[in-house]
Amino acid sequence: MIHTKAGIPVATGYARIVHGGRGDYVEFERDQMILGNMTEIVGRCRFHGGSIHRYFREWRSVDQTMIYEQRRTAVYADYRVGRFYIAPVDLENWGGR
């Protein structure tokens, strides 16, 4: 089980680590995510100055940890459409389980 720093379970496993231009991210498949512990941010994002994200859907766990769901391919990293991403620094005891 993978938890946020606040101890909220967000996934049952992970697919891989992605190294990109914006740092490292842990990649998850949809069926690994515990969607009941997170909410999709719909419309303009209040966390990012009211912007609308083109390349990803933004989700927040109940403790407000940011989770990305990739919508389009990106040139700066091998993010896969339909996969979820969380920065390892936002995960409890992350050691590449």
N, C-alpha and C positions, 0 to 999 in steps of 0.2 A: 504494500500500500504506500502510495506517495502522498505526502502531506505538505501544506504550506508551512511557513515559519510559525504561524499561529496554531498549527496542529489540525487544520481542516483537511480531511482526505479529499484529494482531487483526482486521483487516478489509481488504477489497480496494477499498472505496469507501465513501461515505456518502450518506444520503438528504437530510438537512437539519439545521439547527441549531434547537433548541427553546429558547425563552426562557420560563422559568416562575418560580414562587414560590420555588423552591429553586436558582435559578441557571440557567446555560446548560448544555445537554447536546447532544452530537452524536448524531444518530439514524441507525441502521443497519437495513437489512432483513436478515432471516435469511440470505438467500443471499449477503450481503456479508461475513458473519462467518466467521472462521477458528476454528470450534468446537474443532478439535483442539488449540488452544493455550489452552483454557480449560476450567474444570470448574464444573458447576452445584453450588451449595451446596444440599444436600437436607436437609430437616428443619429443626431449629432452628439459627439462624445463630450460629456461634461468634464472628463479627465484630461482631455487634450484640446482645450480652447474652443470647443464646439466644432471641431473638424469632423468630416465624414471620411472614414478609412476606405481606401480603394482596394488595397491589397490584402486586407485581413478583416475579419469580424472580431470585435473585442468582447471578451467575456470577463467578468470579475467573480472571484470566489466570494463567499459570504464574509471573508475578512478583507476584501478588496484587493487581493492579489490579481495582477493582470495576466490574462490568458489570451493568446492569439489563436484564431482559427484561420488558416491561410485560404484566401479566396482566389489569388492569381499568383503566377510564378514571379519570382523576383530575380534580378541579375546579381545581387550581392550575396546570395546564399542559396543553398539547395533546399529551400522550403518547398514542401509538397502540398498542393491544393487539397483541402479537406482534412489536413492534419492539424493538430493543436500544438502550441509551443508555450513553454514557460521558462523564464530565465532560472538557471540553477540557483542563483543567489536568493531566489524567492522561495526555495524549497527547504524543508526541515532536514537536517542531517544529510544533505545530498552528498553522495559519494559514488554515484553511478551504479546504483543497485542493479 
